[in-house]
Amino acid sequence: MREMIDRMSSRSDLRFGARRVDTVDALRESLNQVLGGNVAARCRVESIRGTEARVACRDNATAMRIRFYVPDILASVTSRLDASDVTAIRVTVSTHGWDDA
């Protein structure tokens, strides 16, 4: 079992994949902490490319609020992670794919 774990942990695709999941979780927690649950529910993490996180918002008001709080969100993410996995946040407005129920 130990041998299998050593082989799997040496694979960069598995290591970085797990790290991305941790980064997305940290970003979601930071959005909730900094913005509050109501505002955070109106945005979602679209992707992480390199060190840039892309966050899509349901409306312009939410996007503007997130843009204003980007430094606080980045500080919160950095405090949750070991390395600086996210150094920039790109905020967009997208109404596609939201559940209107």
C-alpha positions in Angstrom: 0.0 0.0 0.0 2.8 2.4 0.9 4.5 1.7 -2.4 1.3 2.5 -4.3 0.9 5.8 -2.4 4.5 6.7 -3.2 4.0 6.1 -6.9 0.8 8.1 -7.0 2.2 11.0 -5.1 5.1 11.3 -7.5 2.7 11.9 -10.4 2.4 15.6 -11.0 -1.0 15.4 -12.6 -2.5 13.9 -9.5 -0.7 16.3 -7.2 -1.7 19.4 -9.1 -5.2 18.2 -9.5 -5.7 17.9 -5.8 -4.0 21.2 -5.3 -6.5 22.9 -7.6 -9.4 21.4 -5.7 -7.9 22.8 -2.5 -7.5 26.2 -4.2 -11.1 26.3 -5.4 -12.4 25.3 -1.9 -10.2 28.0 -0.3 -11.5 30.6 -2.8 -15.2 29.6 -2.1 -14.6 29.8 1.6 -12.9 33.2 1.2 -15.8 34.5 -0.9 -18.2 33.5 1.8 -16.1 35.0 4.6 -15.4 38.3 2.9 -18.6 38.9 1.1 -21.2 37.0 3.1 -23.3 34.1 2.0 -25.9 36.1 0.1 -23.4 37.8 -2.2 -21.2 34.6 -2.5 -24.3 32.7 -3.7 -24.5 35.0 -6.6 -21.1 34.1 -8.0 -19.2 30.9 -8.8 -15.6 29.9 -9.5 -15.4 29.2 -13.2 -11.7 28.2 -13.5 -8.2 28.6 -12.3 -5.6 29.2 -15.1 -2.1 29.5 -13.8 -2.4 31.8 -10.8 -5.5 33.6 -12.0 -8.9 32.6 -10.7 -11.9 33.4 -12.8 -15.1 34.2 -11.0 -18.5 34.6 -12.8 -21.2 36.7 -11.2 -24.9 36.7 -11.9 -25.2 40.4 -12.1 -23.2 43.7 -12.4 -23.8 44.7 -8.8 -22.3 41.5 -7.5 -19.3 41.8 -9.9 -18.6 45.3 -8.8 -18.7 44.3 -5.1 -16.3 41.5 -5.7 -13.9 43.7 -7.7 -13.9 46.1 -4.8 -13.0 43.3 -2.3 -10.4 41.5 -4.5 -7.5 42.4 -2.2 -9.3 41.1 0.9 -10.3 37.9 -0.9 -6.8 37.3 -2.1 -5.4 37.8 1.4 -8.0 35.3 2.8 -7.1 32.8 0.1 -3.4 33.2 0.8 -3.9 32.7 4.5 -5.7 29.4 3.8 -3.1 27.9 1.4 0.6 27.1 1.8 1.7 28.7 -1.5 0.5 31.7 -3.5 -1.7 29.6 -5.9 -4.0 32.5 -6.6 -2.4 35.9 -7.2 -5.2 37.5 -9.4 -8.9 37.3 -9.7 -10.8 38.1 -12.9 -14.4 38.9 -12.4 -17.0 38.5 -15.2 -20.7 38.8 -15.5 -22.5 35.8 -16.9 -26.2 35.0 -16.8 -25.7 31.7 -18.7 -26.3 28.5 -16.7 -27.9 30.0 -13.5 -30.8 28.2 -12.0 -33.7 30.6 -11.9 -35.8 28.3 -9.7 
